[in-house]
Amino acid sequence: MQDSHEIGKRGADILVESLLAQKVDRVFCVPGESYLPVLDALYEKRDSIELVVCRQEGGAANMADAYGKLRGRPGVCFVTRGPGATNASIGVHTAFQDSTPMVLFIGQVSREIKDREGFQEVDFVAMFRPLAKWAAEINDPQRIPEYVHRAFQTAMAGRPGPVVLSLPEDILSEIVHGDLDAGLPAYPLGGAPSAERLDKLVGLLGQSTKPLMILGGGGWSEQVGADVMTFAERFGVAVATSLRCQDYVPNSHPNYAGHMAIGIEPTLGAHIREADLLIVLGARLGEMTTAGYKLVTPPRPQQKLVHIYPDPEELGRVYQADLPINASSAEMAAALARLDPKRPVDGAWVRTCRADFESSVEVRSSGQKLDMAEVVTRMRRRMPVDTIVTTGAGNYTGWVHKYWPFEKFRSQLAPTSGAMGYSVPAAVAAKLTAPDRAVVAFAGDGCFMMNGQELATAMQHDAKILVVVVNNGMYGTIRMHQEREFPHHVHGTTLRNPDFVALAKAYGFHAEQVSDIDAFDEALERALGAPQSALLELIVDPNVISIRTTIEALREKASA
C-alpha cells in the first residue's frame, strides 16, 4: 500500500510549506486534536521551524505578539477550537491595538458537521472579525498557499495587525494531487509622502516656534528612529513617544522630551498643550496616549496638527488634521531626514523640554524600605543597555516607564492595549527570538498570576529570563480608582497571594524574596549569576499606590 505522502500531499503539509515560504522559523502553540496533522507536518520540518509549546493559549498568543514586535514579521500561533481560540483572543486583541503583525491559526470542526454546534464549534470568522484585520476560513486545501500569503501580506500591510485563519480539520488530512506553488513571501508595502505634502510640512515648521513630535504605532525600526532624530535635530523639534513606545528613539538624545504614559508627567503634558505644531508619526492618538483625548482634543485640536499614518481610513476618523499624510513610518522618516529648514533653528524650546524631562526622572528619596524607583534605577545601571524589558499592565509599570531609559529599538515589549499577563510570555518569546540579549519581565502580583504558568515554557525551552514580581497584595490600578471614587470601601481588589518564591522554585527557577533595598543588589547578583532562570519577589508598601500618590493621600483628598 502506498503511503499518502507518495501519492499526494496533505493539506497540513501544504500549510507548513506555505509557512516556510513566508520565512516562518518559529511557531507558538498549545496542541489540540483539531490540528494534529499540522503538528505531524511540523515534525517533518522540525529542523526549519521551531515549535514552542506553551501552557495556555493566552500565553502562546502573547508570545506570537512579542515575536512580531521584535521581528517585524508576523508571529505565528496555533490553537485548537472553542476554548483554545477564546483563550488566544486576548493576544489577538493586543496585536490589533498594538499594530503588531500576527497570524493565528485555529483548528475547526470538519466541514461535514459545520453549523451543528459540534464539539467546541464556534464561528471564528464572526468571532474575530472585530478583533483582527482579516478573519477567514479555508475550505479548500488547494487554496491554502493563497490564504496564507494573503494573511501574511494583510498582517504587514498599512497599519500592521493580526489575521485569523480557521482550519477545518478534514482539510488538513485531505490529499491534494499535483504540485502546488507555496507562494512568494509577503513583505510590508509602505506608502510614501508626496513632494507637495512635504513642502507644506516645511512651511508649517517655518511658522512654528514650539514644534513637538509624537511617535508610535507599528512598522518601526532602528533606522526609522535614526531618521526621525536627524529631522528633529535640524528643525528644532522636541520628540515624545506615545504609550509604551519609549524604545523607538534613544532616550538619551537631547531632543527626547518624554513618554506619554498613563499618568503623563505634568511638564510634558504642559508642553504638548502649549506646542503650536504637533507632528504625529505612526500613532493613532488613542485614549491612553492623549489622557482621555484631553491633551489633544478631537476633532480639531488647539495645536496645528500634522498626522502621518499608514492607513488612510484612520486619517480623519478621530482627528481632523491640518495636514494629513498617508505614508508608512519608514517612508516618511526617510523623507523627513532629507529635509532642510528654511530658517535658522532656535534650540531654546527643545532645551526647555529636555531639561524638564531630565528633572522628572531624577530619583528622590522616599523613605520606603524598598523603593521601586531605586530598584529600577539600580537594575538599569547593572544590566546591559540592550536588555529587553517586558511589562504587562498595572500601576507597577509606572516605575519602569519612568526610571528605565531605553536606548535600543525593541528593548521594550509592553501592551498598549493594557492587557495584564503579558510580561512573562513576552519575555519567553523575547529570549527565544534574541538569545544573546538579557531579558527581564516586570509583573505585578495580579499580572503575574494571569500567565505565570509560562515559567514552565521558559524552563522547557531553556529560555533564561529574569522575572521581577512586584507584590503589594492587591489589584493596584483598580484599587487606586476605587479609593478615588469610593474611599474606604475596599471590595474585590485585595489579593491573597501564593508563596511566589516557592512557586518559582517548583518550576525550577532560582528565586528569592526581597523586602529591603539594602538587600536588593546582592539578590540581583545572585539572580543574574544563576545558571537557570530567576525570579525576584519584591515586597513593596501597599500604601504607595502609584508613582505619584499614596492611598493615604487619596483618602485625605476625598475627605477634604
C-alpha positions as a printed Julia matrix, in Angstrom:
560×3 Matrix{Float64}:
   0.0    0.0    0.0
   1.41   3.38  -0.99
   2.0    5.97   1.68
  -0.24   9.01   1.27
   2.84  11.23   1.11
   3.95   9.39  -2.05
   0.7    9.92  -3.92
   0.0   13.48  -2.84
   0.3   15.99  -0.05
  -1.96  16.53   2.9
  -3.44  19.94   3.48
  -1.28  20.14   6.61
   1.89  19.57   4.59
   0.86  22.29   2.15
   0.2   24.6    5.08
   3.65  24.07   6.59
   5.31  24.53   3.19
   3.38  27.78   2.85
   4.69  28.88   6.24
   8.24  28.15   5.14
   7.63  30.24   2.01
   6.7   33.1    4.35
  10.05  32.7    6.17
   8.46  31.36   9.37
  11.12  29.93  11.68
   9.16  29.61  14.93
   5.58  28.72  15.85
   3.92  29.12  19.25
   1.15  26.72  20.2
  -0.89  24.75  22.65
  -1.51  21.39  20.96
  -5.05  20.33  20.08
  -6.67  17.38  18.35
  -8.29  19.69  15.8
  -4.96  20.32  14.06
  -2.98  17.15  14.78
  -1.94  16.76  11.1
  -0.26  20.18  11.33
   1.78  19.01  14.31
   2.77  15.97  12.27
   3.75  18.14   9.32
   5.76  20.41  11.63
   7.54  17.32  12.96
   8.76  16.65   9.43
  10.12  20.22   9.25
  11.35  20.46  12.84
  14.84  21.45  11.69
  13.4   24.51   9.91
  10.55  25.59  12.19
  10.9   25.53  15.96
   7.73  24.55  17.81
   7.34  26.38  21.12
   4.8   24.55  23.26
   3.05  26.83  25.75
   0.85  26.13  28.77
  -2.14  28.3   27.91
  -3.33  29.78  24.64
  -3.31  33.31  26.02
   0.4   32.9   26.72
   1.01  31.45  23.26
  -0.76  34.34  21.54
   1.15  36.87  23.63
   4.39  35.18  22.62
   3.41  35.48  18.97
   2.71  39.17  19.51
   6.12  39.67  21.16
   7.82  37.84  18.27
   6.02  40.09  15.78
   7.16  43.19  17.64
  10.77  42.03  17.67
  10.99  40.73  14.12
   8.61  42.99  12.22
   7.15  39.9   10.55
   4.06  38.06  11.76
   4.33  35.95  14.87
   2.53  32.65  14.26
   0.31  30.89  16.76
  -1.67  27.62  16.5
  -4.53  26.83  18.88
  -7.44  24.44  18.94
 -11.08  25.36  18.55
 -13.52  26.6   21.21
 -11.69  27.27  24.49
  -8.32  27.36  22.74
  -9.44  30.13  20.43
 -11.22  32.11  23.11
  -8.13  31.95  25.32
  -5.99  33.17  22.41
  -8.3   36.09  21.67
  -6.54  38.26  24.25
  -3.33  38.11  22.23
  -5.21  38.93  19.05
  -6.76  41.99  20.7
  -3.35  43.09  21.96
  -1.82  42.69  18.49
  -4.68  44.69  16.98
  -4.39  47.63  19.36
  -0.57  47.47  19.31
  -0.41  47.27  15.48
   1.63  44.06  15.63
   1.79  41.65  12.67
   0.49  38.25  13.74
  -1.27  35.21  12.24
  -3.41  32.95  14.41
  -4.4   29.54  13.05
  -7.35  27.81  14.7
  -8.36  24.18  14.29
 -12.05  23.88  13.42
 -14.65  21.12  13.18
 -14.86  19.2    9.92
 -16.75  20.75   7.04
 -19.33  17.97   7.03
 -20.62  18.87  10.5
 -20.34  22.66  10.33
 -23.22  24.7   11.78
 -24.48  21.87  14.01
 -22.72  23.27  17.08
 -20.31  20.39  17.06
 -17.78  19.8   19.82
 -16.18  23.18  20.64
 -17.54  24.67  17.41
 -17.5   28.47  17.1
 -17.97  30.71  14.07
 -14.42  32.05  14.19
 -14.84  34.42  11.27
 -17.68  36.16  13.1
 -15.88  35.98  16.45
 -12.62  37.53  15.3
 -13.88  39.96  12.67
 -13.89  42.94  15.11
 -10.57  41.86  16.69
  -8.47  41.28  13.58
  -7.59  42.92  10.29
  -8.97  39.89   8.48
 -10.58  36.63   9.57
 -11.37  33.78   7.19
 -11.86  30.03   6.96
 -10.05  27.84   4.44
 -12.42  25.29   2.94
 -10.29  24.06   0.03
  -6.83  22.62   0.73
  -5.64  23.65  -2.73
  -6.15  27.3   -1.75
  -4.05  27.1    1.41
  -1.0   28.87  -0.14
  -3.27  31.65  -1.41
  -4.83  32.22   2.0
  -1.51  32.05   3.85
   0.15  34.57   1.55
  -2.81  36.92   1.87
  -2.77  36.5    5.65
   0.89  37.48   5.9
   0.51  40.33   3.4
  -2.52  41.69   5.24
  -0.8   41.39   8.63
   2.06  43.62   7.41
   0.23  45.97   5.04
  -0.55  49.56   6.02
  -1.2   49.51   9.73
   0.15  46.09  10.81
  -2.1   43.79  12.8
  -3.4   40.27  13.39
  -5.06  37.9   10.94
  -7.04  34.79  11.93
  -7.43  31.7    9.75
  -9.8   28.88  10.68
  -8.77  25.37   9.57
 -11.49  22.69   9.33
  -9.72  19.56  10.49
 -10.7   17.45   7.47
  -8.9   19.75   5.0
  -5.68  19.16   6.94
  -5.84  15.43   6.19
  -7.24  15.71   2.68
  -4.8   14.66  -0.04
  -4.02  17.11  -2.84
  -2.51  15.7   -6.03
  -0.14  17.62  -8.24
   2.33  20.35  -7.45
   1.17  23.47  -5.67
   3.21  26.67  -5.61
   3.81  27.57  -1.95
   3.73  31.25  -2.9
   6.05  34.22  -2.71
   7.0   35.71   0.65
   4.89  38.67   1.67
   6.56  41.99   2.55
   5.39  45.27   4.07
   4.2   47.76   1.5
   4.59  51.34   2.66
   3.12  54.43   1.06
   5.41  57.42   0.54
   4.61  61.11   1.14
   4.2   63.37  -1.88
   6.52  66.32  -2.52
   3.57  68.67  -2.12
   2.8   67.37   1.39
   6.46  67.61   2.41
   6.6   71.22   1.18
   3.52  72.05   3.27
   5.14  70.44   6.3
   8.3   72.51   5.87
   6.1   75.6    5.59
   4.3   74.79   8.85
   7.64  74.2   10.57
   8.82  77.59   9.34
   5.9   79.25  11.14
   6.32  77.21  14.34
   8.31  78.19  17.42
   7.24  75.22  19.58
   7.04  72.12  17.38
   6.61  68.75  19.08
   6.6   65.29  17.53
   4.68  62.25  18.85
   5.92  58.82  17.76
   4.16  55.46  17.9
   2.37  52.72  16.02
   3.7   49.79  14.02
   6.15  49.43  11.16
   9.04  50.92  13.14
  12.75  50.1   13.04
  16.07  51.37  14.36
  16.65  53.18  11.06
  13.28  54.91  11.3
  14.24  56.18  14.75
  17.59  57.45  13.5
  15.95  59.27  10.57
  13.38  60.88  12.84
  16.0   62.2   15.23
  18.06  63.59  12.31
  14.98  65.53  11.27
  14.27  66.64  14.85
  17.79  68.0   15.27
  17.69  70.0   12.05
  14.29  71.55  12.69
  14.42  72.02  16.47
  11.58  69.62  17.19
  11.02  68.11  20.63
  10.17  64.41  20.46
   7.8   62.44  22.69
   6.76  58.82  22.39
   3.23  57.5   22.71
   2.21  54.91  25.28
   4.8   52.14  25.66
   6.8   53.15  22.6
   9.74  54.55  24.58
  12.31  52.43  22.78
  11.53  53.94  19.36
  14.31  56.52  19.8
  17.25  56.76  22.21
  16.02  58.36  25.42
  19.42  59.99  25.92
  19.0   62.09  22.77
  18.9   65.86  23.52
  15.62  66.21  21.58
  13.84  63.47  23.51
  11.21  65.02  25.79
   9.49  62.06  27.4
   6.81  59.41  27.27
   3.07  59.93  27.0
   2.36  57.31  29.63
  -0.79  56.69  31.59
  -0.48  59.47  34.16
   1.73  61.63  31.96
   4.41  63.82  33.53
   2.76  67.2   34.19
   5.59  69.1   32.49
   5.34  67.01  29.32
   1.57  67.41  29.34
   2.03  71.16  29.58
   4.48  71.17  26.66
   2.07  69.21  24.48
  -0.71  71.7   25.27
   1.49  74.72  24.54
   3.03  73.32  21.36
   1.97  75.29  18.29
   2.61  72.36  15.94
   2.15  68.64  16.61
   3.68  66.2   14.14
   2.27  62.77  14.87
   4.11  59.92  13.14
   2.61  56.44  13.27
   0.49  56.97  16.38
  -3.3   56.84  16.29
  -3.55  59.3   19.19
  -5.64  56.91  21.24
  -7.34  57.43  24.58
  -4.38  56.43  26.76
  -1.79  58.46  24.84
  -3.95  61.6   24.87
  -5.07  61.32  28.51
  -8.66  60.66  27.57
  -8.49  62.93  24.49
  -7.76  65.95  26.7
  -4.14  66.63  25.74
  -5.05  66.63  22.06
  -8.76  67.35  21.79
 -10.82  65.97  18.88
 -11.97  66.67  16.31
  -9.95  69.9   15.83
  -7.04  70.21  18.29
  -5.94  73.62  19.52
  -2.46  72.84  18.15
  -1.86  72.71  14.42
  -1.78  69.01  13.62
   0.19  67.04  11.06
  -0.96  63.42  11.24
   1.1   60.84   9.36
  -0.38  57.35   9.29
  -0.11  54.27   7.03
  -3.87  53.63   6.89
  -5.87  56.34   5.09
  -9.05  55.29   6.91
  -7.52  56.37  10.24
  -6.79  59.87   8.97
  -9.81  61.98   9.8
 -11.53  59.23  11.79
 -10.97  60.93  15.16
  -8.79  63.97  14.43
  -9.15  66.4   11.55
  -5.54  67.23  10.84
  -4.38  70.49   9.25
  -2.07  68.31   7.18
  -2.95  64.59   6.91
  -0.3   62.45   5.21
  -0.91  58.85   4.21
   2.52  57.22   4.47
   4.33  54.47   6.33
   6.59  55.47   9.2
   9.64  54.13   7.34
   8.99  56.03   4.12
   8.04  59.2    5.96
  11.05  59.12   8.28
  13.41  58.67   5.33
  11.81  61.66   3.63
  11.99  63.75   6.81
  15.7   63.04   7.17
  16.3   64.61   3.74
  14.51  67.87   4.51
  16.32  71.11   5.3
  14.9   74.01   7.32
  14.19  77.31   5.58
  15.41  79.39   8.51
  17.86  79.13  11.43
  16.52  77.0   14.27
  16.3   78.34  17.82
  17.03  75.47  20.22
  15.51  77.09  23.32
  12.22  75.17  23.03
  13.95  71.8   22.77
  16.3   72.62  25.65
  13.36  73.52  27.88
  11.52  70.31  27.06
  14.65  68.24  27.61
  15.5   69.91  30.92
  12.01  69.22  32.24
  12.29  65.59  31.17
  15.65  65.14  32.89
  14.29  66.7   36.05
  11.27  64.4   36.01
  13.36  61.19  36.06
  15.62  62.16  38.95
  15.31  59.63  41.76
  14.35  61.29  45.03
  14.47  59.55  48.39
  11.07  58.32  49.53
  11.97  56.77  52.85
  10.45  53.4   51.88
  12.21  50.17  52.8
  12.0   49.08  49.18
  11.58  51.96  46.76
  10.68  50.84  43.21
  12.36  53.92  41.74
  15.63  52.84  43.32
  15.09  49.2   42.28
  14.52  50.05  38.62
  17.4   52.53  38.55
  19.84  50.01  40.03
  18.72  47.29  37.63
  19.15  49.58  34.63
  22.67  50.51  35.7
  23.62  46.89  36.27
  22.12  45.3   33.15
  23.25  45.64  29.51
  21.97  48.61  27.54
  20.21  46.31  25.07
  18.32  44.38  27.75
  14.77  43.58  26.62
  12.27  44.73  29.24
   8.75  43.35  29.24
   5.8   44.58  31.29
   2.13  43.79  31.48
  -0.42  46.19  32.9
  -0.79  47.77  36.32
   0.49  50.69  38.35
   3.82  48.94  38.88
   4.65  49.67  35.24
   4.82  53.39  36.07
   8.19  52.94  37.77
   9.59  51.04  34.78
   8.34  53.65  32.3
   9.73  56.49  34.39
  13.08  55.18  35.57
  14.31  52.75  32.88
  15.72  54.77  29.97
  15.64  52.92  26.65
  18.43  53.31  24.11
  17.98  50.49  21.61
  14.94  49.84  19.43
  12.87  46.89  20.58
  14.19  46.79  24.08
  10.66  47.4   25.4
   7.79  44.94  24.94
   4.56  46.1   26.53
   0.89  46.03  25.54
  -0.58  49.39  24.61
  -3.89  47.55  24.93
  -3.36  47.48  28.71
  -3.62  43.68  28.88
  -2.49  42.03  32.11
  -0.48  38.83  31.96
   1.7   39.91  29.03
   5.17  40.24  30.52
   6.06  36.63  31.32
   5.11  35.06  27.95
   6.58  38.05  26.12
   9.86  37.55  27.98
   9.97  33.88  26.98
   9.4   34.76  23.32
  11.96  37.56  23.51
  14.68  35.27  24.84
  13.98  32.64  22.2
  13.99  35.3   19.48
  17.05  37.19  20.77
  19.02  34.58  22.74
  22.13  36.78  23.08
  20.27  39.56  24.91
  19.3   39.75  28.57
  15.55  39.69  29.18
  13.73  40.89  32.29
   9.99  40.67  32.88
   8.32  43.01  35.37
   4.94  41.81  36.66
   2.61  42.87  39.41
   1.3   40.15  41.69
  -2.06  40.18  39.91
  -0.46  40.46  36.49
   1.93  37.58  37.14
  -0.81  35.15  38.12
  -2.58  35.56  34.78
   0.16  33.85  32.76
   2.71  32.79  35.35
   2.37  29.2   34.16
   4.6   30.14  31.22
   7.56  29.83  33.59
   7.25  26.17  32.64
   7.64  27.12  28.97
  10.8   29.08  29.81
  12.28  26.03  31.5
  11.17  23.59  28.8
  12.75  25.65  26.04
  15.84  26.79  28.02
  14.87  30.46  27.81
  16.85  32.11  30.61
  14.9   35.11  31.86
  14.67  37.22  34.99
  11.18  37.8   36.39
  10.53  40.56  38.92
   7.21  40.23  40.75
   6.09  43.44  42.45
   3.89  42.25  45.31
   1.61  44.73  47.07
  -1.23  42.29  47.73
  -3.82  43.93  45.51
  -5.01  44.82  42.05
  -3.26  48.16  42.43
  -4.66  50.13  39.5
  -8.25  49.21  40.29
  -7.67  49.88  44.0
  -6.39  53.37  43.12
  -9.54  54.14  41.17
 -11.63  52.59  43.94
 -10.01  54.84  46.54
 -10.69  57.89  44.36
 -14.32  57.06  43.67
 -15.33  55.12  46.79
 -12.79  55.82  49.57
 -12.6   53.26  52.4
 -14.93  50.89  50.51
 -12.27  48.32  49.7
 -14.03  45.45  47.97
 -12.84  42.99  45.35
  -9.31  44.39  44.97
  -7.39  42.61  47.76
  -5.3   39.56  46.82
  -4.23  36.6   48.91
  -1.15  35.51  47.02
   0.76  32.24  46.9
   4.36  31.95  48.03
   5.9   33.25  44.81
   9.38  32.07  45.76
   8.21  28.51  46.43
   6.13  28.58  43.25
   9.06  29.69  41.11
  11.34  27.09  42.68
   8.76  24.43  41.86
   9.19  25.38  38.2
  12.97  25.08  38.57
  13.75  28.81  38.87
  16.23  30.37  41.22
  14.01  32.53  43.44
  14.33  34.98  46.32
  12.16  37.45  48.18
  13.41  40.99  48.82
  11.78  43.47  51.18
  14.63  45.93  51.83
  16.66  47.92  49.31
  19.84  47.15  51.27
  19.45  43.5   50.32
  18.49  44.11  46.7
  21.88  44.42  45.0
  23.18  41.09  46.27
  19.9   39.36  45.47
  20.06  40.76  41.94
  23.63  39.49  41.51
  22.62  36.01  42.63
  19.67  36.05  40.23
  21.78  37.19  37.28
  24.53  34.71  38.15
  22.22  31.71  38.49
  22.64  29.1   35.75
  18.87  28.96  35.24
  16.06  31.5   35.03
  15.39  33.51  38.17
  12.54  35.26  39.95
  12.77  38.06  42.49
   9.68  38.79  44.56
   9.66  42.38  45.79
   7.54  43.13  48.86
   6.51  46.77  48.48
   4.49  49.14  50.64
   0.81  48.8   49.62
   0.21  52.41  50.65
   2.4   53.59  47.73
  -0.27  53.01  45.11
   1.43  54.75  42.17
   4.5   56.77  41.22
   2.74  59.98  42.35
   0.41  59.24  45.21
  -0.48  57.04  48.18
  -3.7   55.56  49.48
  -3.47  57.9   52.46
  -3.2   60.92  50.19
  -6.18  59.78  48.12
  -8.28  59.36  51.25
  -7.24  62.73  52.62
  -8.22  64.37  49.34
 -11.55  62.56  49.32
 -12.38  63.7   52.86
 -11.26  67.29  52.36
